[in-house]
Amino acid sequence: MVNGTRYNKSLVVLPDTILKDWVPSPLEALTAHDLQPIMEFRPEILLLGTGIVQRFPPRHILQALAQARIGLEVMDNSAACRTYNVLAGEDRRVAAALMIAPPD
């Protein structure tokens, strides 16, 4: 839930908006193109929530974010939401990309 609204699809939380139509590839196939809407915001840090458990993205994603000078923290969605709230409360330029697996 974000601001009292339940989401069943992957989304990106930014300080002033929520990108509800973010449809990333599965984590293993994630591309820099999938991150383009986030990179346009130019966050200082991206919190990548990988669902119920923490899983790391492919190396080329780490490299693309490093080239763009965007820090990356990878964690499960619950931790990403908590961390987002702390960093946003400190007026940091933060984005949270939350990957939500479709229901079976």
C-alpha positions in Angstrom: 0.0 0.0 0.0 1.2 3.5 -0.8 -0.8 6.5 0.6 -3.7 4.1 1.4 -3.9 2.7 -2.1 -3.1 -1.0 -2.7 -1.1 -1.8 -5.8 -1.0 -5.3 -7.4 1.5 -4.4 -10.1 5.1 -3.1 -10.1 5.4 0.7 -9.5 7.9 3.5 -8.9 7.4 5.8 -6.0 8.8 9.3 -6.4 8.4 12.3 -4.1 5.7 13.9 -6.2 4.3 11.1 -8.2 3.7 7.4 -8.6 4.5 5.7 -11.9 1.8 3.0 -11.8 2.5 1.8 -15.4 6.0 0.6 -14.7 6.3 -2.8 -16.3 9.8 -4.0 -15.7 11.2 -7.2 -17.2 11.7 -10.1 -14.8 14.6 -9.2 -12.5 17.0 -11.5 -14.4 16.1 -9.7 -17.7 15.9 -6.2 -16.4 17.4 -3.6 -18.8 18.6 0.0 -18.6 15.6 0.8 -20.8 13.3 -0.5 -18.0 14.9 2.0 -15.6 14.6 5.0 -18.1 11.6 6.6 -16.4 13.4 6.5 -13.1 16.7 7.8 -14.5 14.8 10.8 -16.0 13.9 11.8 -12.4 17.7 11.8 -11.6 17.5 10.4 -8.1 20.6 10.4 -5.9 19.6 7.0 -4.8 17.3 4.2 -6.2 15.8 1.7 -3.8 15.1 -1.4 -5.8 12.5 -3.6 -4.1 12.7 -7.1 -5.5 9.5 -8.5 -4.1 9.2 -10.7 -1.0 12.9 -11.5 -0.9 16.0 -9.6 -1.8 17.5 -10.6 -5.2 20.2 -8.7 -7.0 19.8 -7.4 -10.6 22.2 -8.2 -13.4 25.6 -6.5 -13.4 24.8 -4.3 -16.4 22.1 -2.6 -14.3 24.6 -1.8 -11.6 26.9 -0.4 -14.2 24.2 1.7 -15.9 23.2 3.3 -12.6 26.9 3.9 -11.6 27.5 5.7 -14.9 24.4 7.9 -14.3 25.8 8.6 -10.8 22.7 7.1 -9.1 23.3 5.1 -6.0 21.5 1.7 -5.7 20.3 -0.2 -2.7 18.6 -3.6 -3.3 16.2 -5.0 -0.7 12.9 -6.7 -0.4 9.8 -4.4 -0.9 9.0 -4.0 2.8 12.5 -2.7 3.5 12.5 -0.5 0.4 9.3 1.2 1.6 10.6 1.8 5.1 13.9 3.1 3.7 12.1 5.3 1.2 10.0 6.9 4.0 13.2 7.7 6.0 15.1 9.1 3.1 12.1 11.1 1.8 11.6 12.5 5.3 15.2 13.8 5.1 14.4 15.6 1.8 16.7 13.3 -0.1 16.1 12.8 -3.9 15.1 9.2 -3.7 13.1 6.8 -5.9 11.7 3.4 -4.9 11.1 0.9 -7.7 9.0 -1.9 -6.3 8.7 -5.1 -8.3 5.5 -7.0 -7.6 5.0 -10.4 -9.1 1.6 -11.0 -10.7 -0.6 -13.3 -8.7 -0.6 -17.0 -9.8 
